[in-house]
Amino acid sequence: MPDLTYCDRLRQDTAFLTSNNRLSEQVVDKIILQLNRVYPQILSNKEAEKFRNPKASLHSRLSNLIAHLQKKGDKPCQEFYRALQINAEQLYNNLPSRRVLNPTFFLACFSVAAGLALFMYWNPDSKVLGGAKKVLGFSPIIIGRHVRNICMLYMEDSTRKS
């Protein structure tokens, strides 16, 4: 999933963004104006007027804007997400594509931590860990009395093996 382009993510999020009036007319106008003012190559004045037309329904304006940005490429879609984050951060954080990225990030971090723990367990005499053991020895000062005893036991055990 992390290999998705911004256009792919926008395709995935379109139904969520256009359903149940999640975005107000004011927020959509702010997004359009931001894209127009900051990136006129993404959204020209004429295009911005078209997508801000109050005679058209908000749903159709937003759907047309998203389709227009997808045709222009990945950079315009990325800038749409940036404008959405600035103008509707809570909605941005609840996007379906963002919910997929959060567990992926957690799993990646957990995998790295588990890999390091296994490395330390199977290779306790590694020279790479010497510095880490010294840092671990000083960390109980900050961590507290209960953890200090466990860390000191680890330090004593590692110095006996050396």
Stockholm file with secondary structure:
# STOCKHOLM 1.0

chainA/1-162         MPDLTYCDRLRQDTAFLTSNNRLSEQVVDKIILQLNRVYPQILSNKEAEKFRNPKASLHSRLSNLIAHLQKKGDKPCQEFYRALQINAEQLYNNLPSRRVLNPTFFLACFSVAAGLALFMYWNPDSKVLGGAKKVLGFSPIIIGRHVRNICMLYMEDSTRKS
#=GR chainA/1-162 SS CTTCCHHHHHHHHHHHHHSTTCSCHHHHHHHHHHHHHHCTTTSCHHHHHHHTCTTSCHHHHHHHHHHHHHHHCHHHHHHHHHHHHHHCHHHHHTCHHHHHHHHHHHHHHHHHHHHHHHHHHHCTTCTTHHHHHHHHHHTHHHHCHHHHHHHHHHHHHHHHHC
#=GC SS_cons         CTTCCHHHHHHHHHHHHHSTTCSCHHHHHHHHHHHHHHCTTTSCHHHHHHHTCTTSCHHHHHHHHHHHHHHHCHHHHHHHHHHHHHHCHHHHHTCHHHHHHHHHHHHHHHHHHHHHHHHHHHCTTCTTHHHHHHHHHHTHHHHCHHHHHHHHHHHHHHHHHC
//
